[in-house]
């Protein structure tokens, strides 16, 4: 897959993903913290399927 995310975009997604995942293990112990898997995984891979559909590129 072609990467379509820039460095800043990936860093923000990684931080948001980790924070949301931390909600699963700390207060408020909510299952919604698992939503953090999506931004974290897209940050690791460097490709966002939604960006691809919309034709957006934040990277080089």
C-alpha positions in Angstrom: 0.0 0.0 0.0 1.1 3.5 -0.7 1.7 5.7 2.3 -0.6 8.7 2.3 0.1 10.2 5.8 2.7 12.7 6.9 4.9 12.6 10.0 2.8 15.0 12.0 -0.4 13.2 11.1 1.0 9.8 12.1 2.4 11.2 15.4 -1.0 12.7 16.4 -2.8 9.5 15.5 -0.3 7.5 17.5 -0.8 9.6 20.6 -4.6 9.7 20.3 -4.6 5.9 19.8 -2.4 5.2 22.9 -4.6 7.6 25.0 -7.8 5.8 23.9 -6.2 2.4 24.5 -5.1 3.4 27.9 -8.8 4.0 28.8 -9.3 0.3 28.6 -6.9 -0.3 31.5 -7.4 2.8 33.6 -10.4 4.9 34.7 -13.1 4.9 33.3 -12.6 1.2 32.2 -14.6 1.6 29.1 -14.7 -0.7 26.1 -14.8 2.4 23.8 -11.1 2.7 24.5 -10.7 -0.1 21.9 -11.5 2.5 19.3 -7.9 3.6 19.8 -6.8 0.5 17.8 -7.9 2.3 14.6 -5.8 5.5 14.8 -2.9 3.7 16.3 -2.8 1.0 13.6 -3.1 3.6 10.8 -0.3 5.5 12.3 1.9 2.5 12.4 1.1 1.4 8.8 1.2 5.0 7.5 -1.9 4.5 5.3 -5.4 5.7 6.0 -8.2 4.0 4.0 -10.5 7.0 4.4 -7.8 9.3 3.0 -7.4 7.0 0.0 -11.2 7.1 -0.7 -11.2 10.9 -0.4 -8.0 11.4 -2.3 -6.2 13.2 0.6 -2.5 13.0 1.1 -0.8 14.6 4.2 2.6 13.2 3.3 5.1 13.7 0.6 
